[in-house]
Amino acid sequence: MPEMNFEGTATWKGGTECELSIKGKKLVTVSPPPSFGGKEGYCVPEDIFAAALASCINTLFLLIAKNSQLGLKNLETIANVKMNVEGMEKLIFTNVHFNMNIALENDNERERKKANTVYGMAQKICPIRQSWGEAVPISFELNFK
């Protein structure tokens, strides 16, 4: 498979605010957390990063679920990204936790087992886990609703 390239743009709008866009489509204006001089009420870039990670694991799960003929009624993943701040010279991501909530079309033991298998496969091929390795702990949690 060929190498894939992804691109996003941040355009400074004044103060500490930047407008995020992808392929020319404006998405949102972000500002750093108020503790870093940002304005209250804006999304922070790290929130957008967490949402993108949640979307990534959802996509993997959905693709594998489709191949496995797993029927879903609902799928929601919350990504919690932790950062250690040791001054402006050292900002590092220290942990990522995915909390996935699913509702199955047929909620029975057989389908739950299939969902857990799909979930395990998604964890295994997660590009964040494969890229960061063990340098940043990544954990997963699956809940049936």
C-alpha positions as CSV (number, residue, x, y, z in Angstrom):
1,M,0.0,0.0,0.0
2,P,1.4,3.4,-0.8
3,E,2.4,5.9,1.8
4,M,-0.5,8.1,2.9
5,N,-0.2,11.9,3.6
6,F,-2.5,13.9,5.8
7,E,-2.4,17.7,6.1
8,G,-4.1,20.3,8.2
9,T,-3.6,24.1,8.4
10,A,-3.5,26.4,11.4
11,T,-3.9,30.1,10.5
12,W,-3.1,32.7,13.2
13,K,-6.1,35.0,13.8
14,G,-4.6,37.3,16.4
15,G,-3.8,37.0,20.1
16,T,-3.4,33.2,20.7
17,E,-6.2,32.1,18.4
18,C,-5.7,30.0,15.3
19,E,-8.3,28.8,12.8
20,L,-8.0,25.2,11.8
21,S,-8.8,24.1,8.4
22,I,-8.5,20.9,6.3
23,K,-8.5,21.1,2.5
24,G,-9.7,24.7,2.6
25,K,-12.7,23.9,4.9
26,K,-12.7,25.9,8.1
27,L,-13.2,23.6,11.1
28,V,-12.8,25.5,14.4
29,T,-10.9,28.3,16.1
30,V,-8.6,27.1,18.8
31,S,-6.6,28.8,21.6
32,P,-4.2,27.3,24.1
33,P,-5.4,26.6,27.6
34,P,-5.8,29.7,29.7
35,S,-2.8,28.5,31.8
36,F,-0.7,29.1,28.7
37,G,-2.2,32.5,28.0
38,G,-5.1,31.3,25.8
39,K,-8.6,32.5,26.0
40,E,-11.4,30.8,27.9
41,G,-14.2,29.2,25.9
42,Y,-12.1,27.9,22.9
43,C,-11.2,24.4,22.1
44,V,-7.6,23.7,22.7
45,P,-5.4,22.0,20.1
46,E,-4.9,19.0,22.4
47,D,-8.7,18.5,22.5
48,I,-8.8,18.4,18.7
49,F,-5.9,15.9,18.8
50,A,-7.8,13.7,21.3
51,A,-11.0,13.8,19.1
52,A,-8.9,12.9,16.0
53,L,-7.5,9.9,17.9
54,A,-10.9,8.8,18.9
55,S,-12.1,9.1,15.3
56,C,-9.1,7.0,14.2
57,I,-9.8,4.1,16.5
58,N,-13.5,4.3,15.6
59,T,-12.6,4.0,11.9
60,L,-10.5,1.0,12.5
61,F,-13.2,-0.7,14.6
62,L,-15.9,0.1,12.0
63,L,-13.8,-1.3,9.1
64,I,-13.0,-4.5,11.0
65,A,-16.6,-4.8,12.2
66,K,-17.9,-4.5,8.7
67,N,-15.5,-7.3,7.5
68,S,-16.6,-9.4,10.5
69,Q,-20.3,-8.8,9.8
70,L,-20.7,-7.3,13.3
71,G,-24.0,-5.3,13.4
72,L,-23.7,-2.0,15.4
73,K,-26.5,0.3,16.6
74,N,-24.1,2.9,18.1
75,L,-20.4,3.5,18.5
76,E,-18.8,6.3,20.6
77,T,-15.2,6.5,21.7
78,I,-13.7,9.0,24.1
79,A,-10.0,9.6,23.9
80,N,-8.4,10.9,27.0
81,V,-4.9,12.3,26.3
82,K,-2.6,13.3,29.2
83,M,0.2,15.7,28.9
84,N,3.0,16.4,31.3
85,V,4.0,20.0,31.4
86,E,7.5,20.7,32.7
87,G,7.7,24.3,31.6
88,M,7.5,25.6,28.0
89,E,10.6,23.7,27.1
90,K,9.2,20.2,27.9
91,L,5.6,19.3,27.0
92,I,5.1,15.6,26.5
93,F,2.2,13.3,26.0
94,T,2.3,10.7,28.8
95,N,-0.8,8.6,28.3
96,V,-3.7,7.9,25.9
97,H,-6.8,6.1,27.0
98,F,-9.6,5.0,24.7
99,N,-13.0,4.4,26.2
100,M,-15.2,2.8,23.6
101,N,-19.0,2.4,24.0
102,I,-20.9,0.3,21.6
103,A,-24.5,-0.9,21.2
104,L,-25.0,-4.1,19.1
105,E,-27.8,-4.8,16.8
106,N,-28.1,-8.2,18.4
107,D,-26.8,-8.0,21.9
108,N,-26.0,-11.6,22.7
109,E,-23.0,-13.6,23.9
110,R,-21.9,-14.6,20.4
111,E,-22.0,-10.9,19.1
112,R,-20.2,-9.6,22.2
113,K,-17.5,-12.2,21.7
114,K,-17.2,-11.1,18.1
115,A,-17.1,-7.4,19.2
116,N,-14.3,-8.2,21.6
117,T,-12.3,-9.9,18.8
118,V,-12.9,-6.9,16.6
119,Y,-11.8,-4.6,19.4
120,G,-8.6,-6.6,20.0
121,M,-7.7,-6.3,16.3
122,A,-8.3,-2.6,16.3
123,Q,-6.0,-2.2,19.3
124,K,-3.3,-4.3,17.6
125,I,-3.3,-2.3,14.4
126,C,-3.8,1.2,16.0
127,P,-1.3,3.5,14.2
128,I,-0.7,5.5,17.3
129,R,0.3,2.4,19.3
130,Q,2.5,1.2,16.4
131,S,4.1,4.6,16.0
132,W,4.7,5.5,19.7
133,G,5.4,1.9,20.9
134,E,5.6,1.8,24.6
135,A,7.0,5.3,25.0
136,V,3.5,6.5,25.6
137,P,1.2,4.1,27.4
138,I,-2.0,3.5,25.5
139,S,-4.9,1.8,27.1
140,F,-8.3,0.6,25.8
141,E,-11.7,0.0,27.5
142,L,-14.7,-1.5,25.8
143,N,-18.2,-1.0,27.2
144,F,-21.5,-2.5,26.0
145,K,-24.5,-0.2,26.2
